[in-house]
Amino acid sequence: MADISNRKQQNQAFLQELEKQRLNKDCNRIIDLRGKVAGECQCYEFGGRQHYLDDRAYLLVKQLMARFDGRYTIGVYEAVLKALKLLAQQATPAKAQLDTPLLLRLDSSLQRSEERITFSTPIKLRLDDVLYNGHTVDIASQAIRIAFKRTHSLHADDIVRIEFTDFPHPDNEALLTAATYQIIKIDHDERYTTVVLSLAQQDDVFDQVLQAWLTAHGAQGSVDVDDRLINLQNQFYQRVWLTHLHQPQLWLASKDEVQALLAVHIMPAAQAVYGADFYPQFLQQLPLLQVCAGAQDVIAVVHADSSYGCALSQKKSVKKLINWHLAKPDSRLLWLQTSQVNFSDDTMANELATISQLNSDCADSLESTLHAIRKRVSLLDMSHCFSNVSADHSVNQSQLSALQSLKLFFDDDLATPNSLQQHIERACSRFYIRTPVTIQLENQSWQVETLDVSAHGMSLYLPADTDISLNQRISANFLRWQTLTKKVNLQAIPYQVKNKQLWNGKLKLGLQRIRYNCPESLNQFFDWVIAENADKLKTDHDDVIKAAEGRLFSAQLTPTLTTLPVFLGMQEGQRDITLVGMTDSNAAENVDKHFWTVLRQQMLHLSEMLKALPHDQNTLITTLYGYQNSQQQWTLAFEQDFNHSRDKTLWMQRALKNPSLIAYHCVIHPLSSDDAYLESDVADQLQQLRQLRAHKVQQLRQQFGSLFGLMELTDISPIIRLFYESD
């Protein structure tokens, strides 16, 4: 037996020696990868043969030849082919398209330190002894962007040499053949690699030559405007989101200030939810003193004159509040989310200068207010999230006595809430004109005085209990003005309600005259009477001031918002998610990609729910629940999918077994094609860029015009999990 074992070992050693000798023999075979790999293949000579390799294969050959004392052997040849086959198998196959929506950052803009010129010229890039041929995409004095066939050995921070092989500068062709750059960004797809390079070594002569060329080509209209188009896209979606924001925003001073609440913003969508309840006395009931004292997340229940609140971290108290809310159907369950804010002089300077030119007192007052603001509170009404829930135990008011909110008293001059409008365009100037008018609505009439008047409209107050909706038609009689003329009839002039605001017992209306329903003589009269007296009247610059304020507050608000804005639009004839807005605080990039895929499959269901809305309701408020099983599959359900609290409880019991349970407070705002062009300044800027990037501008216009909805998703998972989990 020992002899047999020794003989086997000897045979094995003999065979291994033969294999070693075979692998060590010089190889006469060539490696030609042209047409077999996505990358560019260069000609390399070794072993007395010419080979065509991409960068990855060449580096493999170099490493393997080093093991064979620099010789090209059969072992090198076979190892290279084996490694390339293995790498090809490991390469990520073109997956069945996992449709993930585009993520667009909405809380910042793209800032370039210099202009880029769109220009394509061949270049050669060298990294050590590896050569790449490519073309420039755009050029700046300190950076360039280059596209190649797919590469594998280039990485961020690599120092490379660039040769402009065909650069149109006849004076000194050798000047641009040895520039040193550093790779600062690199992107790959299946076929191409794009790199952004920054100049690594300064050369005054090189800089002068390149700057002169850039100046000449910039004047010819070849400036790259992608950054401006990206910023316009960012600006448009940010404005659509903020103007439909469902949560009122409260801006607070520090706890030491006498007046803690300094500013309030509430959008029309939020006004529809709170209605007449949103008034100073309601805000006084909120646990804002807790927030001023340092609480970050506070849960509150407001019912009639009673208000109770506690920190989200006090789980037992939160559960008591929810159960008490469930026993009081007309109460509101609120989540106060707090963020720290700080208005710096640099961010305020431009907008304050704009306001100061029109009203220096207003600018000074606003600057003082902004400097005093320290916190922003977002007010989320979660009452709808518990519509299909039964209380698990009863709670009486005495059990909540320790949670009673202390009232925060306001001064009489508490600022009127505004909406976050960043651009307000008026067809004509408004003037502060106080004149008596009679407003008629169906069988009702009111004698009131105007606040301001223009040739096309006016604003005024009506009683707070007036039942009137946006775009409703009313008529006005100008009593005093009629006594001054007999040429035109100033009775029953048609107006349309364009905006309304209910605050502190007053309903303020913005009215637009329906000019096409008026005789031409009446239109001419309004134009004439305003123009004739314009030099004697004080102009109302409220549009410019409010727009500047809106831009200031929006710049501070957007980065701190935790809500996910999901824009819905038509793509290839189907309803789909166009993009998702991303901020520093909403963690949109961390949402599981499979979640978006499953949500996309709910578009038809969402459309049906929107169609089922009552005629007087144009916003769908619901809750979106979901969980992911062990196979990474998502199951989603909307609040409307549960017919009874029992159905919801059973669903939640299954969901709670998975750590990935999510719950979103979900608000869906229908958007019409008209909403895409409300921001006329964005449309004007797009028109100006049309000559430079006509195709991209057309794409953006189509994208804006195809929007049909905005979905706001606010993560309330901690509260839902807290309520359903057993103590």
C-alpha positions in Angstrom: 0.0 0.0 0.0 2.9 2.4 0.8 4.5 1.7 -2.6 1.2 2.5 -4.4 0.9 5.8 -2.4 4.5 6.8 -3.2 4.0 6.0 -6.9 0.9 8.2 -7.0 2.8 11.1 -5.4 5.6 10.7 -7.8 3.2 10.7 -10.8 1.5 13.8 -9.5 4.8 15.6 -9.0 5.8 14.6 -12.5 2.6 15.9 -14.0 2.9 19.1 -12.1 6.4 19.6 -13.4 5.3 19.0 -17.0 2.4 21.5 -16.5 4.8 24.1 -15.0 7.2 23.6 -18.0 4.3 24.0 -20.4 3.0 27.2 -18.8 6.5 28.6 -18.8 7.0 28.2 -22.5 7.0 31.3 -24.7 3.6 31.9 -26.2 3.1 32.8 -29.9 -0.6 33.4 -29.7 -2.0 37.0 -29.8 -4.7 38.5 -27.7 -7.1 40.6 -29.8 -10.1 41.9 -27.9 -11.4 44.3 -30.6 -15.1 44.0 -30.8 -15.3 41.8 -27.8 -15.1 44.4 -25.0 -16.8 47.8 -24.6 -13.6 49.6 -23.9 -11.1 51.0 -26.4 -8.4 48.6 -27.5 -4.9 49.9 -28.0 -2.1 48.1 -29.8 0.6 46.8 -27.4 3.7 44.7 -28.3 5.1 42.0 -26.1 6.5 38.5 -26.8 7.3 39.6 -30.3 3.6 39.9 -31.2 1.2 42.8 -31.5 -1.8 42.5 -29.2 -5.0 44.6 -29.0 -6.1 45.1 -25.4 -8.4 47.4 -23.4 -7.0 49.0 -20.2 -8.1 46.3 -17.9 -6.6 43.4 -20.0 -3.3 45.3 -20.4 -2.9 45.8 -16.7 -3.7 42.1 -16.2 -1.0 41.1 -18.7 1.5 43.4 -17.0 0.9 41.9 -13.6 1.1 38.3 -14.9 4.2 38.9 -17.0 5.9 40.2 -13.8 5.4 36.7 -12.3 7.2 35.1 -15.3 10.2 37.4 -15.3 8.7 39.8 -17.9 8.1 37.0 -20.5 4.9 36.4 -22.4 4.2 32.8 -21.8 1.4 30.3 -22.3 0.7 30.7 -18.5 0.2 34.5 -19.0 -2.0 33.9 -22.1 -4.3 31.4 -20.4 -4.5 33.3 -17.1 -5.5 36.5 -19.0 -8.3 34.7 -20.9 -9.5 33.0 -17.8 -9.6 36.2 -15.8 -11.4 38.1 -18.5 -14.0 35.3 -18.8 -14.5 35.4 -15.0 -14.8 39.2 -15.0 -17.4 39.1 -17.8 -19.4 36.6 -15.8 -19.2 38.7 -12.7 -20.2 41.9 -14.5 -23.6 43.2 -13.5 -25.9 41.9 -16.2 -28.2 44.5 -17.8 -30.9 44.0 -15.2 -34.5 43.9 -16.1 -35.0 47.6 -15.8 -35.5 48.3 -12.2 -37.4 51.5 -12.7 -36.2 53.9 -10.1 -37.4 57.5 -10.4 -35.1 60.4 -10.9 -33.9 62.0 -7.7 -33.6 65.8 -8.0 -32.1 67.9 -5.3 -34.5 70.8 -4.5 -32.7 72.5 -1.6 -29.6 73.9 -3.4 -28.6 75.2 -6.8 -25.7 74.3 -9.0 -22.9 76.9 -8.8 -20.1 77.1 -11.3 -17.1 79.2 -10.7 -16.6 79.8 -14.5 -18.4 79.3 -17.8 -18.0 76.2 -19.8 -17.8 76.1 -23.6 -19.5 73.2 -25.4 -16.8 72.0 -27.8 -15.7 68.5 -29.0 -12.1 68.0 -29.9 -10.0 64.8 -29.8 -7.7 64.3 -26.8 -5.3 61.7 -25.5 -5.2 60.9 -21.9 -2.2 59.0 -20.3 -2.2 57.3 -17.0 1.3 55.9 -16.5 1.8 53.8 -19.7 -1.9 53.4 -20.5 -3.3 55.5 -23.3 -6.9 56.5 -23.8 -8.4 58.3 -26.8 -11.5 60.4 -26.1 -13.3 63.7 -27.0 -14.0 66.7 -24.9 -17.6 67.4 -24.0 -17.1 70.9 -22.6 -14.1 73.0 -21.7 -13.4 75.7 -19.0 -10.1 77.4 -18.1 -9.7 75.2 -15.0 -11.6 72.0 -15.9 -12.7 69.9 -18.8 -15.2 67.0 -19.2 -14.2 64.1 -21.5 -16.0 61.1 -22.8 -14.3 57.7 -23.6 -15.3 54.2 -24.4 -15.7 52.2 -21.2 -12.6 52.3 -19.0 -11.8 50.3 -15.9 -8.5 51.6 -14.5 -9.3 55.3 -14.2 -10.3 56.4 -10.7 -11.1 59.7 -8.9 -8.0 61.6 -7.8 -5.8 60.0 -10.4 -3.2 62.5 -11.9 -3.2 62.2 -15.7 -1.6 63.9 -18.7 -3.8 65.4 -21.4 -2.8 66.0 -25.0 -5.0 68.1 -27.1 -4.2 66.4 -30.4 -6.3 68.7 -32.7 -6.8 71.9 -30.7 -7.3 74.9 -33.1 -4.5 77.1 -31.9 -1.8 77.5 -34.6 0.5 79.9 -32.7 2.0 77.3 -30.4 0.7 73.8 -31.0 3.1 72.2 -28.6 1.7 74.3 -25.7 -1.4 72.1 -25.2 0.2 68.7 -25.5 1.3 68.0 -21.9 -1.2 69.5 -19.5 -1.5 67.8 -16.1 -5.0 67.3 -14.7 -6.6 65.5 -11.8 -9.8 63.4 -12.1 -12.4 64.9 -9.7 -15.5 63.0 -10.9 -16.0 59.8 -13.0 -19.2 58.2 -14.2 -19.6 54.9 -16.1 -22.4 53.2 -18.0 -22.2 50.0 -20.0 -20.5 51.5 -23.0 -18.9 54.8 -22.0 -17.0 56.6 -19.3 -17.3 60.3 -18.6 -14.7 62.1 -16.5 -14.4 65.6 -15.1 -10.8 66.8 -14.7 -9.4 69.8 -12.9 -6.2 71.5 -13.8 -3.5 70.2 -11.4 -0.6 72.4 -12.3 -0.9 76.1 -13.1 0.9 77.5 -16.2 0.4 81.1 -16.9 1.0 80.8 -20.6 -1.3 77.8 -20.9 -4.0 79.7 -18.9 -3.7 82.8 -21.2 -4.0 80.7 -24.4 -7.0 78.7 -23.1 -8.7 81.8 -21.7 -8.4 83.7 -25.0 -9.9 80.7 -26.9 -12.7 80.4 -24.4 -13.5 84.1 -24.7 -13.7 83.9 -28.5 -15.9 80.8 -28.5 -18.1 82.1 -25.7 -19.0 85.1 -27.8 -20.1 82.7 -30.6 -22.9 81.3 -28.4 -21.4 77.9 -27.6 -21.6 78.4 -23.8 -22.7 75.3 -21.9 -25.9 76.2 -20.1 -26.7 72.8 -18.5 -26.2 74.3 -15.0 -28.8 77.0 -15.7 -31.3 74.5 -17.1 -30.7 72.2 -14.0 -31.3 75.2 -11.7 -34.5 76.2 -13.6 -35.7 72.6 -13.3 -34.9 72.6 -9.6 -36.6 76.0 -9.1 -39.8 75.0 -10.9 -40.3 71.8 -8.9 -39.3 73.4 -5.6 -41.9 76.2 -6.2 -44.7 73.7 -7.2 -43.9 71.7 -4.0 -43.8 74.7 -1.6 -46.9 76.3 -3.0 -48.8 73.1 -2.4 -47.2 72.3 1.0 -49.8 70.7 3.2 -48.2 71.6 6.5 -48.4 75.1 8.1 -45.0 76.5 9.0 -44.4 78.4 12.3 -41.2 80.4 12.8 -40.2 80.9 16.5 -37.8 83.0 18.4 -35.8 81.8 21.4 -37.7 81.1 24.6 -36.4 84.3 26.1 -38.2 86.5 23.6 -41.5 88.1 24.6 -43.1 87.4 21.3 -42.2 83.8 20.5 -44.2 83.3 17.2 -42.7 85.6 14.6 -44.0 84.4 11.3 -46.6 81.9 9.9 -46.9 80.4 6.5 -49.9 78.4 5.4 -50.6 77.4 1.8 -54.0 77.1 0.2 -53.9 73.3 0.6 -53.4 73.6 4.3 -56.1 76.3 4.6 -58.5 73.8 3.1 -57.7 71.3 5.9 -57.8 73.7 8.8 -60.4 76.0 7.5 -61.8 78.5 10.1 -59.9 76.6 12.8 -56.6 78.2 11.9 -56.7 81.4 13.9 -54.6 83.0 16.7 -56.5 81.3 19.5 -55.9 77.9 17.9 -52.1 78.6 17.7 -52.1 79.7 21.3 -53.3 76.2 22.3 -50.4 74.5 20.7 -47.5 73.3 23.0 -45.1 75.9 21.5 -43.6 76.6 24.9 -42.3 73.0 24.9 -40.8 73.6 21.5 -39.2 76.8 22.6 -37.8 75.0 25.7 -36.0 72.5 23.4 -38.4 69.7 22.5 -37.8 68.5 18.9 -40.8 66.3 18.2 -44.1 67.0 20.1 -47.4 65.2 19.8 -50.5 67.3 20.6 -54.2 66.9 20.7 -56.4 70.0 20.4 -60.1 69.7 21.3 -62.3 72.8 21.7 -60.5 74.8 24.4 -58.4 71.9 25.7 -54.9 71.1 24.5 -52.5 68.4 25.6 -49.0 67.6 24.4 -45.9 65.6 25.1 -42.6 64.7 23.5 -42.6 61.8 21.0 -40.1 60.0 23.2 -42.7 59.7 26.0 -44.3 56.6 24.4 -46.9 55.9 27.1 -48.1 59.5 27.1 -48.2 59.5 23.3 -50.4 56.4 23.3 -52.7 58.1 25.9 -53.1 61.1 23.6 -53.9 59.0 20.6 -56.6 57.1 22.5 -58.1 60.3 23.9 -58.1 61.7 20.3 -60.0 58.6 19.1 -62.7 59.2 21.7 -63.1 62.8 20.5 -64.0 62.7 16.8 -63.8 66.5 16.4 -60.3 66.8 17.9 -57.1 67.2 16.0 -54.0 65.0 16.5 -50.9 67.0 15.6 -47.2 66.4 15.2 -45.0 69.4 15.7 -41.6 68.7 14.0 -38.9 71.2 14.9 -35.8 72.3 13.0 -33.1 74.8 13.9 -32.7 77.7 11.5 -30.4 80.6 11.2 -30.8 83.5 8.7 -27.3 84.9 7.9 -26.6 88.3 6.6 -25.1 86.9 3.4 -28.3 85.0 2.5 -30.6 88.0 3.3 -28.6 90.9 1.7 -30.0 90.8 -1.9 -33.7 90.3 -1.0 -33.6 92.9 1.8 -32.0 95.4 -0.6 -34.9 94.8 -3.0 -37.4 95.5 -0.3 -35.5 98.5 1.0 -35.7 100.2 -2.3 -39.5 100.2 -2.0 -40.1 100.4 1.7 -37.1 100.8 4.1 -39.2 100.5 7.2 -40.5 97.1 6.0 -37.0 95.9 5.2 -35.7 96.9 8.7 -38.6 95.2 10.4 -38.2 92.0 8.4 -34.4 92.0 9.0 -35.0 92.3 12.8 -37.6 89.4 12.6 -35.3 87.1 10.6 -32.4 87.7 13.0 -34.6 86.7 15.9 -35.9 83.5 14.4 -34.3 80.3 15.8 -36.7 77.5 15.1 -39.1 76.3 12.5 -42.1 74.2 13.4 -43.9 72.1 10.8 -47.5 71.3 11.8 -48.8 67.9 10.6 -52.4 67.0 11.2 -52.5 63.2 11.6 -56.2 62.8 12.4 -56.8 61.1 9.0 -54.2 58.4 9.8 -56.4 57.0 12.6 -59.8 57.1 10.8 -60.0 53.3 10.7 -58.8 52.7 14.3 -60.5 51.9 17.5 -59.1 52.9 20.9 -57.5 50.0 22.7 -58.4 51.5 26.1 -60.3 54.6 27.4 -58.6 57.7 28.7 -60.3 60.3 30.7 -59.3 64.0 30.9 -58.0 63.7 34.4 -55.3 61.2 33.2 -54.0 63.9 30.9 -53.8 66.7 33.4 -50.0 66.5 33.5 -49.8 66.9 29.7 -51.9 70.0 29.5 -50.3 72.6 27.2 -49.5 76.0 28.6 -50.8 78.8 26.4 -48.5 81.0 24.5 -49.8 84.5 24.5 -49.4 86.6 21.4 -49.2 90.4 20.8 -52.1 92.1 19.0 -49.8 92.7 16.0 -49.2 89.0 15.3 -48.2 88.7 11.7 -50.8 87.6 9.2 -50.0 84.2 7.7 -48.7 84.3 4.1 -48.1 81.7 1.5 -44.7 81.0 0.2 -44.7 82.6 -3.2 -41.4 83.3 -4.8 -42.6 85.0 -7.9 -45.7 87.2 -8.2 -46.5 88.8 -11.5 -49.2 91.4 -11.8 -50.6 92.5 -15.1 -50.7 96.1 -13.9 -49.8 98.2 -10.9 -52.0 98.3 -7.9 -52.6 101.4 -5.8 -53.9 102.0 -2.2 -57.4 103.2 -3.0 -60.2 103.2 -0.4 -63.5 103.5 -2.1 -66.9 102.1 -1.1 -68.3 99.2 -3.2 -71.3 96.9 -3.0 -70.4 93.2 -3.4 -73.1 90.9 -4.5 -73.0 87.1 -4.3 -76.1 85.3 -5.3 -78.8 86.6 -2.9 -76.3 88.3 -0.5 -74.7 91.7 -0.6 -72.2 93.6 1.5 -71.2 97.3 1.7 -67.4 97.3 2.1 -64.4 99.4 1.3 -61.6 98.4 -1.0 -58.0 97.9 0.2 -56.3 98.4 -3.1 -57.5 98.8 -6.7 -55.9 98.3 -10.1 -57.3 98.5 -13.6 -57.7 94.7 -13.5 -58.8 93.9 -10.0 -59.0 94.8 -6.3 -58.8 93.4 -2.8 -61.2 93.8 0.2 -62.5 92.2 3.3 -65.8 90.2 3.8 -67.3 88.7 6.9 -65.4 85.6 8.1 -68.5 83.4 7.8 -68.9 84.1 4.1 -69.2 80.9 2.0 -67.2 81.6 -1.1 -64.7 79.5 -3.1 -61.8 80.2 -5.4 -62.7 81.1 -9.0 -66.3 81.9 -7.9 -67.9 84.8 -9.7 -69.2 87.8 -7.9 -70.3 91.3 -9.0 -69.4 94.8 -7.7 -71.0 98.2 -7.8 -68.7 101.2 -7.5 -70.9 103.6 -5.6 -68.8 106.7 -5.4 -67.2 106.4 -8.8 -70.6 106.1 -10.4 -71.5 109.6 -9.2 -68.4 110.9 -11.1 -69.4 109.6 -14.5 -72.4 109.0 -16.6 -70.5 107.6 -19.6 -70.1 104.1 -18.3 -72.2 101.9 -16.0 -70.3 100.9 -12.9 -73.0 98.5 -11.6 -72.8 94.7 -11.5 -69.2 94.6 -12.8 -68.1 90.9 -12.9 -65.2 89.7 -10.8 -63.6 86.4 -10.1 -62.2 85.3 -6.7 -58.5 84.5 -7.3 -57.3 84.1 -3.8 -58.7 84.2 -0.3 -57.4 84.2 3.3 -59.2 83.7 6.5 -57.5 85.0 9.6 -58.5 86.4 12.9 -62.1 86.8 12.1 -61.6 88.4 8.7 -61.9 87.0 5.1 -59.6 88.8 2.7 -60.4 88.3 -1.0 -58.3 89.1 -4.1 -60.6 89.7 -7.0 -59.8 89.9 -10.7 -62.1 91.7 -13.1 -63.4 89.5 -15.9 -62.4 91.8 -18.7 -63.8 89.8 -21.6 -67.3 90.0 -20.0 -67.1 93.8 -19.8 -67.8 96.3 -22.6 -64.7 97.9 -24.1 -65.8 101.3 -22.8 -65.7 99.9 -19.3 -62.2 98.5 -19.8 -61.0 101.8 -21.2 -62.5 103.7 -18.3 -60.6 101.7 -15.7 -57.4 102.0 -17.7 -57.9 105.7 -18.0 -58.9 106.5 -14.4 -56.0 104.7 -12.9 -53.5 106.2 -15.4 -54.9 109.7 -14.9 -54.5 109.6 -11.1 -51.3 107.3 -10.9 -49.0 110.2 -9.9 -51.3 111.1 -7.0 -51.7 107.6 -5.6 -49.4 105.4 -3.5 -48.3 102.3 -5.3 -48.9 98.9 -3.6 -45.6 97.0 -3.9 -46.9 94.1 -1.8 -46.2 91.7 -4.7 -42.5 92.5 -4.8 -42.1 92.5 -1.0 -44.0 89.2 -0.5 -42.0 87.5 -3.3 -38.7 88.6 -1.7 -39.9 87.3 1.7 -41.0 84.1 0.1 -37.6 83.5 -1.4 -35.9 84.2 1.9 -38.1 81.8 3.9 -38.1 79.2 1.2 -34.3 79.1 1.1 -34.3 78.3 4.9 -37.3 76.0 4.8 -36.5 73.6 1.9 -33.3 72.0 3.3 -35.0 71.2 6.6 -38.2 69.6 5.2 -38.5 65.9 5.9 -41.4 65.3 3.5 -40.8 63.4 0.3 -42.3 65.3 -2.7 -43.2 62.8 -5.4 -44.1 64.4 -8.8 -46.6 62.4 -10.9 -46.7 62.8 -14.7 -47.4 61.2 -18.0 -44.6 59.2 -19.6 -45.0 57.4 -22.9 -48.8 57.6 -22.5 -48.8 56.1 -19.0 -49.2 57.6 -15.5 -45.9 57.4 -13.7 -43.5 58.9 -11.2 -41.6 61.7 -13.0 -39.2 62.4 -10.2 -38.7 62.6 -6.4 -37.4 65.7 -4.7 -34.4 65.3 -2.4 -33.3 67.5 0.5 -30.7 67.3 3.2 -33.4 66.1 5.7 -35.8 63.8 3.8 -33.3 60.9 3.0 -34.9 60.3 -0.4 -31.8 58.6 -1.6 -32.2 55.9 1.2 -35.7 54.8 0.2 -35.6 51.2 -1.1 -35.7 51.1 -4.9 -38.2 48.3 -4.9 -40.6 50.5 -3.0 -40.7 52.9 -5.9 -41.3 50.1 -8.3 -44.3 48.8 -6.3 -45.6 52.4 -5.8 -45.5 52.9 -9.6 -47.9 50.0 -9.9 -50.4 51.9 -7.8 -50.9 54.7 -10.3 -54.3 53.4 -11.6 -55.5 52.9 -8.0 -54.5 56.5 -7.1 -56.3 57.8 -10.2 -59.5 56.0 -9.1 -59.2 57.5 -5.6 -58.8 61.0 -7.0 -61.8 60.6 -9.3 -63.9 59.5 -6.3 -63.2 62.8 -4.4 -66.2 65.0 -3.7 -66.6 68.0 -6.1 -65.8 70.4 -3.3 -62.6 68.6 -2.4 -59.5 68.8 -4.6 -56.9 67.1 -2.4 -56.7 63.5 -1.4 -55.5 62.9 2.2 -54.7 59.3 3.1 -52.1 57.1 4.7 -49.8 54.8 2.8 -48.6 51.7 4.7 -46.0 49.2 3.5 -43.7 46.4 4.6 -41.0 44.3 2.9 -40.9 40.5 3.4 -37.8 38.3 3.6 -37.8 38.0 -0.3 -37.5 41.8 -0.5 -41.0 42.1 -1.9 -43.1 45.1 -0.8 -46.8 45.0 0.1 -48.5 48.4 0.1 -51.9 49.5 1.3 -53.7 52.9 1.4 -56.1 53.9 4.2 -59.1 53.6 1.8 -58.2 49.9 1.3 -59.5 49.0 4.8 -63.2 48.7 5.1 -63.2 48.2 8.9 -60.8 48.8 11.8 -60.6 45.0 12.1 -59.2 44.7 8.6 -56.5 47.3 9.4 -55.6 45.6 12.7 -55.0 42.3 11.0 -52.9 43.9 8.2 -50.9 45.7 10.8 -50.2 42.5 12.8 -48.7 41.0 9.7 -46.7 44.1 8.9 -45.3 44.5 12.4 -43.6 41.1 12.1 -41.3 42.8 9.5 -38.7 45.4 10.7 -39.2 47.3 7.5 -42.7 48.6 8.3 -43.3 52.1 7.0 -46.2 54.5 7.2 -46.5 57.7 5.3 -49.0 60.5 5.8 -49.9 60.9 2.2 -51.4 64.0 0.5 -52.0 64.0 -3.3 -52.6 67.3 -5.0 -54.0 67.1 -8.6 -52.1 69.4 -10.9 -53.5 70.7 -14.2 -51.5 71.6 -17.3 -52.0 75.3 -16.3 -50.0 74.8 -13.1 -46.9 74.1 -15.2 -46.8 77.7 -16.4 -47.8 79.6 -13.3 -44.2 80.6 -12.7 -43.8 82.9 -15.8 -40.3 83.9 -14.9 -39.1 80.3 -15.3 -40.9 80.1 -18.7 -39.2 83.3 -19.8 -35.8 82.0 -18.8 -36.4 78.8 -20.7 -37.3 80.7 -23.8 -34.0 82.7 -23.6 -32.1 79.4 -23.4 -33.9 77.8 -26.3 -31.4 78.9 -28.9 -28.6 77.3 -27.0 -30.2 74.0 -26.0 -33.5 73.7 -27.9 -33.8 69.9 -27.4 -33.3 70.1 -23.6 -35.6 73.1 -23.3 -38.3 71.2 -25.2 -37.8 68.2 -22.9 -38.3 70.3 -19.8 -41.4 72.0 -21.1 -42.9 68.6 -22.0 -42.0 67.3 -18.5 -43.5 70.3 -16.8 -46.7 70.1 -18.9 -47.2 66.4 -18.3 -47.5 66.7 -14.5 -50.9 65.6 -13.2 -50.2 65.3 -9.5 -48.0 65.9 -6.5 -47.7 63.4 -3.7 -46.4 64.5 -0.3 -45.1 61.6 1.8 -44.3 62.3 5.5 -42.9 59.4 7.4 -45.0 58.7 10.5 -43.7 55.2 11.0 -42.6 55.8 14.7 -46.0 56.9 15.7 -47.9 54.1 14.0 -45.5 51.4 15.3 -45.8 52.9 18.8 -49.6 52.7 18.8 -49.9 49.2 17.4 -47.1 47.5 19.3 -48.1 46.1 22.7 -46.7 47.8 25.8 
